[in-house]
Amino acid sequence: MASYPIEIRRCRHIRTNGTQCGSPALKGKELCFYHDQNRPRPAELYIDGERYCDGQIMIPVFEDAHSIQTVIQQVVQLMLQRRIDRKDAGLLLYALQIASGNLKTMQAEKAKPTQMVVEPEKAGETPLGMTPWSASGKGHDCDEAAGGDPTVPTSPEEIYDSMSVEERIAMRKDLAGKGLVRQEDIEDFLWKDAPDPLLVAIQRQWEERERKAREQKAISESVGEQELPPGSIQACRARSARMGGR
């Protein structure tokens, strides 16, 4: 785990889901570069071209699904209260759909803490191949050598979360056409707060893949054991290891 200089403060922005931003704050400020440039802002509401506003809603930073969901809820509430024009509401919901589709790209482009600029006025002094700052002072994040590929999903939930709204809709339709997902389950998910049948299908496919991988591993180990001389120490050890792994 990387340890960063104590003078580098953490951005104090709190996301809609209650978690704190993990990026370093700009020097002498309380927010990171992104949240210093993009802050929640109020938006005034005007009905039927009226000159004076009828109220306002707070537009959060579109940085996660929770923030987008919050605005969708506000739009629906305003529609039911007849405080927003249907055409404007439709445009807002379309913009929120685009924002939701961009979340996957935003996560893929997420930078490491030591790649974040904390002193914009000194950005021109950063040499090629170096990050703006680091705990070691060598210009690189010591976490880079930790190994592992963060882009490879490690669970069905990660696969589901990485999909855009359009991809989920298309896959539900494809699975329904193949008879792998019932239309009733999709309707229950949309209207009755039931689990998403797409996630259930992904979990089922993941478990099936894991089961086949275990069977293939067992077959490979069994074949390897049979090739060893019967009764030899190597054969006994291989059989013991295979039995212990079950």
N, C-alpha and C positions, 0 to 999 in steps of 0.2 A: 504494500500500500504506500502510495506517495505521501510525503509530508511536505506541506507548503509553508513558506515564511509566515510568521505570525502577523506581520504587518499587512499581508494581503487579506483583506476582509472579504467575507462572503456576501454576495448580493442578498439584500433583505427582502426582495420581492417574494410574496407568497402567492402561489398559483391558486386557481379556483378550487382545486381538489384538496387544498390545505397544506401541500408540501412546499418547501422553500427551494428557491432556485439554487443550483449548485455551482454556478459560475462565479468567478472572482469579481468583486466590485471595482469600479474605476477608482484610481487613486484619489483620495480626498472626497469620494462620494459614497452613497449608500447602495447604489444600483450598478449592475453590470452594464456593459455597452448596449446590449440588446434592449434591456428593460429601461435603460435611461432614454433610449430613442422611442420605445414603444410602451406606453403606459395606458392603463384603463382610462377611458375618457367618456364623459356624459354626452349623449346625443339628444337634441331637442326634437320633440314631436310636433308636427303641424298637420292639421286635419283639413282636407278639402281646400288647400291653398290659403288657409287663414294666415293672417299676418302675425298673430301672436301664438306662441307655442302652447300646447295643451299639457305638456309635461316633458319628462325626459327619461331615458334608460341609460344605464351604465354599460358601455361596451368593453368587455375585458380583452386582454391580449389573446389572440387566437393561437395558443401554443399547445393545447391538448384537447382531448375529447370533452373533458368536463367544462371548459370555458365555452366551447361551441354549444354544448347541451344547455348551458345556462341561458345563452342568448335565444336559443330555440324556444325555451320555456317562456321567456319574456315576450317573444313575438306572439306565441299562441295566446298568452294571457291578454295582450293588447288587442288581438283580434276579437276575442270573446267579449271584451269590454267596449268594442267599437271605437277604439282610440287610435287605430292605425288603418290606413287605406289598404284594401285587399291587394291592390297592385304593388304597393310599397312592401307589404308583407311577403308577397311572392318573390320580389327581387331580393329581399333580405334572406329568405330561406334558400334561394339559389346561390347567393354568395356564401352562405354557411356550408352548403354542400361542397362548393369548391374548396373552402378552407379545410373541411374535413378530409377531402381527397389529398390535400397537400401535407397532411400530418406525417404520412409515411416518409415523404422526402425530407421533411424537417428533422425527423429522428435519424435518418441516414446521414445527414449533414452535421449532426451534433458534434461539436468540437470538444477536445479534452480541456480541462481547466488551464493547463499551461500554454494552450494555443490561443487563449483569449487575451485580447489587448486590455491592459489596465492603465496604460499611459499613452493615449492616442498621439500626443505631441512627439513621442519618441519612436513612433512606428517606423519612421524612415531609417532608424539606426539598427534595425533588426537584420542581421546578415542572412543570406540565403541558406536554407537548410537548418535554421535555428528557430526556435519559438520565442515569443516576446519575453518570456521569463520562465524560470524553473526553480524548483527547490534546491537543486544542486549547483545552480549558477552556470551550468554548461549549455543551457538553451534547449534542453530536451526533457520530456516527461519520463521519469523512471518507470512509469507504468507501461511504457511502450514495449518493454522486453518481457512483460508478464506472460505472453503467449496466449493462445486461444484466439478463435475468430469470433468477434462479437456480432458479426453479421449472420452467423448460422443459428437458426432457431433451436432452442434446447427444450421446447415444450410445445404442446398444441396451442396453449394460450398465447405464446409468442408469435406463432404463425397467424393466429386469428387477429391479434392486435396490429400486426404489420400490414394487414390488408386494408385497402381503402373501402369506402362505402360502396363504390361502383363494383369493385371486385367481389365483395360479399354478396351483393344482389345478383351478379352474374353467376356466381358459383351456386347460390341457393337454387336459382332457376335451372342450372345444369343438373344438379343433384336430384331435383324434383322430376326433371324429365327422364332421368335414369331410374327413377323409382327408389332412390336411396334416401330421399327426404319426403315426408308426407306434406301435402299442402296444408293440412289441418295444423301441423306443428308450426309451420311458418306463420299462419294466421294467429295462433296462440301466442307466438313470440311478439308479433306486431301489436296485438290488441289486449293480451291478457298477462303481459310481463312474464311469460314463460321463457325458459332457456332457449338460446338461439340454436335451432337444429343444425345450423352450419357448424357451430363449435362442437356440438355433440358428434357430428359426422367426422370432423377432423380428429377428435379424440379417439373415435373408433378406428379410424385408419391408422393413427399413430400407434395404438395398442397392437393392431394386427401386424404392423411393420416390426415392432419390437419383438412380438412373439416369433415371427419368422426368422428374425436375426438370431434369437436365442436357439431356435431349432437348428439353424444352419451352423451355428457355433458348436452345438453339441454333436452334430454329424461330423464336422471337421475334426473335432477332438477324438471322436470314436474311431474314425478312419486312421488318424495318426497313431492311436493306441494299438490298432490291429496290425499296423506295419512294424511295431516293435516286437522283438523276440518274446514269445509268451513266457511268463514267469520271471522275466528280467526285472531288475530294480527299476529301470526306466519305465517299463510298462506299469508296474505297481504304482509308481509315483504319479504317472499320468492319470491312471484310473482313480487314485485317491483324490487328486486335484479336481477331476471332473465331478466326482460324487460330492465333494465339499462345496462346489460352486452352485449346487442346486438348492 
